[in-house]
Structures are given as C-alpha cells and as structure tokens.
Amino acid sequence: MLNYLPVAKLSVQFVAGLGVSKIVADIVKNNVNVVTTADAVKVWTGSLVLGSIIIEQSSNHIERVANDVAAALEKRKTDKDSE
C-alpha cells in the first residue's frame, strides 16, 4: 500500500468533517426557532447526533474511495512492472 495514503485519508476526512459540521450548523441556525432552554438543548443534541452520523458516513465513503484508488494504482504499477 502507498505510504502517504493514511495521511491523505485522514486529511480529507478532517476537512470533510469540518465542512459537514459547518453545513449542519448553518442548516439548524437558519431553520430552527429556539424559544426555551429545553428547545436549545434538544436542538444542540439533535445537531450533534445528526452531524456525527453524516461525518461517519462521509468518512466511510472517503475510506472506500481512497482504497479503490490505491488498489487501482497498485494494479497499474503491477501491470507496468510485468511488461
């Protein structure tokens, strides 16, 4: 496997996580009316759970795509070496 792949995956997952967090926060801020403290707690908890679910799914997607790219590069390298 490529030596830089784990660092690249982690970097992309981190940036994607920041993006997802920003999007979820903006959606909640622009679409939810908080009237009471109980509402604020519910909204905060829901945002946290929703954000973590989306981050987990995006992380799994990035992992799968990176592994597919690494496998393709390894196959290409193997094919080139066998010629």
N, C-alpha and C positions, 0 to 999 in steps of 0.2 A: 504494500500500500504506500501511497505517497506520504512523505514525511510532513509536509505542510498541511495536509488535509484536516487533521483535528483542529488546528489553529484557525484555519479558514472557516470550518463549520461553526466553531464557537463564535467567531467574529460575526458571521452572518446571522446566527441565532440571536446574538446580543442586540444587533441593530434592528432585527425584525421584532424582537421583544419590546424595544423602545418605541418602535412605530406602532405596534399593536396597543401598547399602553396609552399612547397619545390619542389614537383613534377612539378607543373605548372611553377615555376620559372626556373627550370632546363630544362624543355622542350623548353621553349621560348629561354633561353640563348643559347642552343645548336642547335636550328633550325631556328633562325631568324637573318637575317643580317640587322643591323640598320646602315643606311648611313647618313640620315639627322635628324635634330631635330624633324621634323614632323613625321618621322618614329618612333623615340623614344617615342613620345607622343602617337602615335597610338598603339604601342606595349605595352606600360605601361598600357594604358586604357583597351586594349583587355585582357591583363593578369589579371587585376583587376576584370573585369566583368566575365571572364571565371572561375577564382578562386572562386569568390563569388557564382556562380551558382553551382559549384561542391561541395563547402563547405555546401551549403544549402541542396543539395540532400543527402550528406553523413550524415548530421545532422538529416534529416528526417528518414533516414534508421536506424540510431542508436536509435532514439526515438522509432521507431516501434519495433525493435528487443528487446529493453530493456522492453518495455511494454508487449510484448509477454512472455518474461522470467518471469517478475513479475506476470503475470496472471497465468502462469504455476506453479510457486512456491506457490501462494495463493491457487490454486486449490489443489495442493498436500497437503498443510497444512490443508485445509478444509476436504479433504478426510481422512487424518490421524486422525484428531480430531473426525470425525464421526464414526470411527471404535471402 
